[in-house]
Amino acid sequence: MMRLRAGEKFCLIYALAFLAALMLAGRAVSGCLADGGTFRTSLNCRGEPSIPKFFEVSTFSWGGRDYLALNTGNELSLYRITDPLNPTPETASHFNVGNQGDSDYDLLNYSICDDCRYGVATYKLGTVLFDLGTGAAPRFVASRFYGTSSDPRGAFTFEHGGAQYLLANYLPDDCGSDATLYRYGGPQDIEPVGCLDVPGFAGKFINGVKIDGSYLYLGFYDNWLYIYRVGSGGSLSFVAKSPIRASMARGKGFAVDRAAGLAVSSFVNGGMRVWNISAPAAPVEVASVAGNFGLTAMRHPFAWVAQPMAPDSSRTFDIGAQPVPMDQEFWSPDNPWNNHNPPPAEQCEWPTSAAFSPDGTAMYLARYNVAQVIDFSACPPPLFADGFDGGDTSAWSATVP
């Protein structure tokens, strides 16, 4: 019988314990999702400007609290998510922008950045700049509509060096390039400070994502993400055309978890792709799953993807160890939480967007007719290479391969 030295025994015990932890985590993930209920409903297939429908969700921070924004077709509703599983109505906009012709839902895109006073919403007929005030909670205290017949598609606002900036098309003093950069001091206070001419591209700007204090990933009409570096005074310098293809239009096919240094993208017939963005200037693909998707949300170690306007297309993945399908039975159309509508309205319950709470315990899913909470609180946290599952994730060297 082979005898092991003390050090070898320790290594063997550690390895067995580590494997057991992985196996337990795998079993827990397989059935950890739960229905958290709806927080908005519109249980019919009627599309009219006066009947809210639900198109895009996102989260942002304000004064140390987390909030959820919901595009209701023509307006924005904000919810407090101090308790992530129970969104609480906070306030709603009353921009009252007209609809284009017989169009019903014209709010195409919006952008609200963390702890930023000002936001932007893009409509078919123009752009609204709005002020969320200076109170303990955000409120729509002022706004201004800038009309245009040039068909804007989106805008993006971000903070840098204590100032707020805005990227948009067709606002005053537009420089006629792919996007104009403004210093953003309020709905009636925008100062042009630069022009973006994307190498090899000419077209409209859609939206963007701030990766860290220095890098932005910007989406344009060609559905590629372009990397820009933010310099002094908010100046933007082109870094590269990234290998990431994703729509940044209403719904979004790109999501990031900055703390984990990861991002997930999906695109029509392009599958789901996982990216290491720890070096933001050079994202590296680390995994992929084939499929026809287009919508994406993530909070490490979990990712959600779906196909726009396809009712039963939602899929969830555990990307902590490798991209493996997770709890697909949860998304079966036979489950009551996947079909809230009486016939024939169930035909309209298709995914339009999703976003995770910052702590990853909840996912907010917009499904045109309903907005609901998917409960991830029973799912295990990510495991790291040293076998621990808590603490500051940035302190650990790597996720389990």
C-alpha positions in Angstrom: 0.0 0.0 0.0 1.4 3.4 -1.0 2.1 5.8 1.8 1.8 9.5 1.4 3.9 12.2 3.0 2.1 14.9 5.1 2.3 17.5 2.3 1.0 15.0 -0.3 -1.9 14.1 2.0 -2.8 17.8 2.4 -2.8 18.3 -1.4 -4.9 15.2 -2.0 -7.5 16.2 0.7 -7.6 19.8 -0.8 -8.1 18.4 -4.3 -10.9 16.1 -3.2 -12.6 18.9 -1.3 -12.3 21.2 -4.3 -13.8 18.6 -6.6 -16.7 18.0 -4.1 -17.3 21.8 -4.0 -17.5 21.9 -7.8 -19.9 18.9 -7.9 -22.2 20.5 -5.3 -22.2 23.8 -7.1 -23.2 22.0 -10.3 -26.1 20.3 -8.6 -27.3 23.5 -7.1 -27.1 25.4 -10.3 -29.3 22.9 -12.1 -32.4 24.0 -10.3 -31.7 27.2 -8.6 -33.9 29.6 -10.6 -37.3 30.7 -9.3 -40.1 32.9 -10.5 -40.1 36.2 -8.5 -43.4 37.4 -9.9 -44.3 40.4 -12.1 -44.0 44.0 -11.2 -45.7 45.5 -14.3 -48.3 43.9 -16.5 -50.2 44.8 -19.7 -52.0 41.6 -20.5 -53.2 42.1 -24.1 -51.7 42.3 -27.6 -53.1 45.7 -28.3 -50.4 48.2 -29.3 -51.5 51.8 -28.7 -49.5 54.8 -27.4 -51.8 54.9 -24.3 -51.2 51.2 -23.4 -47.7 50.7 -21.9 -45.6 47.9 -23.1 -42.2 46.9 -21.8 -39.1 47.1 -23.9 -35.8 47.7 -22.0 -34.5 47.5 -18.5 -31.3 48.7 -17.0 -29.9 49.5 -13.5 -28.0 52.4 -12.2 -26.8 53.7 -8.8 -27.9 57.0 -7.1 -26.7 58.1 -3.7 -25.6 54.7 -2.6 -28.8 53.0 -3.7 -29.6 50.9 -6.7 -32.4 51.7 -9.2 -34.1 50.0 -12.1 -35.2 51.9 -15.3 -37.9 50.4 -17.5 -38.8 51.6 -21.0 -42.6 51.5 -21.1 -42.9 52.3 -24.8 -43.0 56.1 -24.7 -41.9 56.9 -21.2 -39.5 55.7 -18.5 -40.4 54.3 -15.1 -37.9 54.1 -12.2 -37.9 51.5 -9.4 -36.0 51.3 -6.2 -34.3 47.9 -5.9 -32.9 48.2 -2.3 -34.6 44.8 -2.0 -33.6 43.4 -5.4 -36.4 40.8 -5.4 -39.1 43.4 -4.8 -38.8 46.5 -7.1 -40.6 49.5 -5.6 -42.0 52.2 -7.9 -40.1 55.4 -7.4 -41.1 57.9 -10.2 -42.0 58.0 -13.9 -41.4 60.5 -16.7 -43.9 62.6 -18.5 -42.0 63.6 -21.5 -45.1 63.5 -23.7 -43.2 63.2 -27.0 -45.5 62.7 -29.9 -45.5 59.5 -32.0 -44.4 59.3 -35.6 -47.4 58.7 -37.8 -49.3 55.7 -36.7 -46.4 54.3 -34.7 -47.2 53.2 -31.1 -44.0 52.9 -29.2 -41.3 55.4 -30.1 -38.8 55.5 -27.2 -35.9 53.8 -29.1 -33.1 54.2 -26.6 -32.0 55.8 -23.4 -28.9 56.3 -21.2 -28.6 56.9 -17.4 -25.1 56.6 -15.8 -24.3 55.8 -12.2 -24.7 58.8 -9.9 -25.2 61.1 -12.9 -27.7 63.9 -12.6 -28.7 64.1 -16.3 -30.0 61.4 -18.7 -31.0 61.1 -22.3 -33.8 59.4 -24.2 -34.0 59.0 -28.0 -37.3 59.0 -29.9 -38.2 58.6 -33.5 -38.9 62.3 -33.7 -36.0 63.6 -31.6 -34.1 63.5 -28.4 -35.1 64.4 -24.8 -32.5 65.6 -22.3 -33.7 65.3 -18.7 -32.7 66.2 -15.2 -33.1 63.8 -12.3 -32.5 66.5 -9.7 -30.2 66.5 -6.7 -32.4 64.8 -4.1 -31.9 61.6 -2.1 -33.8 59.8 -4.8 -34.0 60.5 -8.6 -36.9 62.5 -9.9 -37.8 63.8 -13.4 -37.6 67.5 -12.4 -36.9 69.0 -15.9 -36.5 68.1 -19.5 -36.2 69.5 -23.0 -37.1 68.0 -26.3 -34.9 68.5 -29.4 -37.0 67.6 -32.4 -35.5 66.4 -35.7 -36.7 64.7 -38.9 -33.3 63.0 -39.4 -34.3 59.8 -37.6 -31.9 59.6 -34.5 -31.2 56.1 -33.2 -29.7 56.6 -29.8 -27.4 58.5 -27.4 -25.1 57.8 -24.5 -24.0 59.8 -21.4 -21.0 59.1 -19.1 -19.1 60.7 -16.3 -15.4 61.4 -16.3 -13.2 63.5 -14.1 -16.2 65.0 -12.2 -18.0 66.2 -15.4 -20.8 64.6 -17.4 -20.6 64.1 -21.2 -23.0 63.2 -23.9 -22.6 61.4 -27.3 -25.5 62.0 -29.7 -26.6 62.9 -33.2 -28.8 65.8 -34.4 -28.6 68.0 -31.4 -27.6 71.8 -31.6 -24.1 72.4 -33.0 -24.0 68.8 -34.4 -20.6 68.6 -36.2 -22.0 66.2 -38.9 -19.7 63.3 -38.0 -20.7 59.8 -36.8 -21.4 61.4 -33.3 -20.9 64.7 -31.5 -19.4 64.8 -28.1 -20.9 67.4 -25.7 -20.1 68.5 -22.2 -23.4 67.9 -20.5 -24.5 70.5 -17.9 -28.3 70.1 -18.1 -31.2 69.8 -20.6 -30.5 73.3 -21.9 -26.7 73.3 -21.3 -24.8 71.2 -23.8 -21.4 72.4 -25.1 -19.8 70.6 -28.1 -16.3 69.6 -27.3 -15.4 67.0 -30.1 -16.5 65.1 -33.1 -16.3 61.3 -33.6 -15.3 60.1 -37.0 -15.1 56.3 -36.8 -12.4 54.9 -39.1 -14.0 52.8 -41.9 -17.5 53.7 -40.9 -20.1 56.4 -41.7 -23.5 56.3 -40.0 -25.5 56.8 -36.9 -24.5 56.4 -33.3 -26.6 54.0 -31.1 -25.4 53.7 -27.5 -22.4 52.7 -25.4 -21.0 51.1 -22.3 -18.4 52.5 -19.9 -15.9 49.6 -19.2 -13.8 51.4 -16.6 -12.6 54.9 -15.9 -10.7 55.2 -19.2 -12.4 53.0 -21.8 -15.8 53.1 -23.6 -17.2 50.5 -26.0 -19.4 52.4 -28.5 -22.0 50.9 -30.7 -23.0 52.3 -34.1 -25.4 51.4 -36.9 -23.2 48.6 -38.3 -23.6 46.5 -35.0 -19.8 46.4 -34.2 -18.4 47.8 -31.0 -15.6 50.4 -31.2 -13.2 51.0 -28.4 -12.4 54.5 -27.4 -10.2 55.9 -24.6 -11.3 58.8 -22.5 -8.8 61.5 -21.9 -8.6 64.9 -20.2 -11.6 67.1 -20.6 -13.6 64.1 -21.8 -11.8 63.9 -25.1 -12.1 60.6 -26.9 -9.4 58.8 -28.9 -10.0 55.8 -31.1 -8.3 52.6 -30.0 -9.6 49.8 -32.2 -12.6 48.2 -33.8 -13.3 45.4 -31.4 -14.1 41.8 -32.5 -17.4 42.1 -30.6 -20.6 42.2 -32.7 -23.7 43.2 -30.9 -26.7 45.5 -31.3 -26.8 48.4 -28.9 -30.3 49.4 -30.0 -33.4 48.9 -27.7 -32.9 45.6 -25.9 -29.0 45.4 -26.2 -26.9 42.4 -27.2 -24.0 43.3 -24.9 -23.6 43.2 -21.1 -20.6 43.6 -18.8 -19.6 42.6 -15.2 -16.8 45.0 -14.5 -15.8 43.4 -11.2 -15.4 40.0 -12.9 -13.6 41.5 -15.9 -16.0 39.7 -18.2 -18.6 40.6 -20.9 -21.2 38.6 -22.9 -22.4 39.4 -26.4 -25.0 37.8 -28.6 -26.0 38.6 -32.2 -28.5 37.2 -34.8 -27.1 33.8 -35.9 -23.9 34.6 -34.1 -24.5 32.8 -30.9 -23.4 33.9 -27.4 -19.8 34.8 -26.8 -17.9 35.4 -23.5 -15.2 38.0 -23.4 -12.3 38.7 -21.1 -12.2 42.5 -20.8 -9.7 42.8 -18.0 -7.5 44.6 -20.6 -10.3 46.8 -22.1 -8.3 47.9 -25.1 -8.0 44.2 -26.3 -11.0 42.0 -25.4 -10.4 38.3 -25.8 -13.0 35.7 -26.5 -12.9 32.9 -24.0 -16.0 30.8 -24.8 -18.9 30.7 -27.1 -22.2 28.9 -27.6 -23.9 28.6 -31.0 -27.4 29.9 -31.5 -29.7 32.6 -32.9 -29.9 35.2 -30.1 -29.6 39.0 -30.0 -30.5 40.0 -26.4 -28.1 39.6 -23.5 -27.8 40.1 -19.7 -25.1 38.9 -17.3 -23.8 39.0 -13.8 -21.0 36.6 -13.2 -21.3 33.6 -13.1 -24.6 33.7 -15.0 -25.7 34.8 -18.4 -29.1 35.1 -20.1 -29.7 35.3 -23.9 -32.8 35.3 -26.0 -34.0 36.0 -29.5 -36.0 39.2 -29.9 -39.8 38.6 -30.5 -39.4 34.9 -30.0 -41.6 33.9 -27.0 -39.8 30.8 -25.8 -36.2 31.6 -26.7 -34.8 32.5 -23.3 -31.7 30.5 -22.2 -29.5 30.8 -19.1 -25.9 29.7 -18.8 -23.4 29.1 -16.0 -20.3 30.8 -17.4 -18.4 30.4 -14.1 -16.7 27.2 -15.1 -17.7 26.9 -18.7 -20.7 28.0 -20.7 -23.1 25.2 -20.0 -26.9 25.4 -20.2 -28.5 25.9 -16.8 -32.0 25.1 -15.7 -33.6 25.1 -19.1 -36.7 23.4 -17.7 -37.3 26.8 -16.0 -38.0 28.4 -19.4 -40.5 25.8 -20.6 -43.6 27.4 -22.0 -45.6 25.0 -19.9 -44.6 26.8 -16.7 -47.2 29.5 -15.7 -44.5 32.1 -15.1 -43.6 31.9 -18.8 -47.1 32.6 -19.9 -49.1 35.2 -17.9 -51.6 36.0 -20.6 -55.0 34.4 -21.6 -55.4 33.3 -25.2 -54.6 34.8 -27.7 -52.4 37.3 -25.8 -49.8 34.7 -24.9 -48.5 35.2 -28.5 -47.2 38.6 -27.4 -45.1 37.6 -24.4 -41.8 37.7 -26.1 -38.5 38.8 -24.5 -37.3 42.4 -25.2 -34.6 42.9 -22.6 -33.1 41.8 -19.3 -30.7 43.2 -16.6 -29.3 41.7 -13.4 -29.4 43.4 -10.0 -25.9 44.5 -9.0 -25.7 41.8 -6.4 -26.8 39.1 -8.9 -29.7 37.8 -6.8 -32.4 39.0 -9.3 -32.8 39.4 -13.0 -35.4 41.8 -14.4 -37.0 40.5 -17.5 -39.1 42.7 -19.9 -41.4 40.6 -22.0 -43.5 43.2 -23.9 -46.7 42.3 -22.0 -45.1 41.9 -18.6 -42.0 42.9 -16.6 -41.0 40.3 -14.1 -38.4 39.2 -11.6 -36.4 36.0 -12.0 -35.0 34.9 -8.6 -31.3 33.8 -8.7 -30.8 34.1 -4.9 -30.6 30.3 -4.5 -27.9 30.0 -7.0 -24.3 29.4 -5.7 -21.8 32.3 -5.9 -18.8 31.9 -8.2 -16.0 29.6 -7.1 -12.5 30.8 -7.5 -9.2 29.0 -8.2 -8.3 28.9 -4.5 -11.6 27.2 -3.6 -13.3 30.2 -1.9 -16.6 31.6 -2.9 -16.7 34.9 -1.1 -14.9 38.2 -0.7 -13.9 40.7 -3.3 -13.7 38.8 -6.6 -11.0 41.1 -7.9 -8.7 39.8 -5.2 -8.6 36.3 -6.6 -6.4 35.3 -9.5 -8.8 33.4 -11.8 -12.2 31.7 -12.0 -12.3 27.9 -12.1 -11.4 26.8 -15.6 
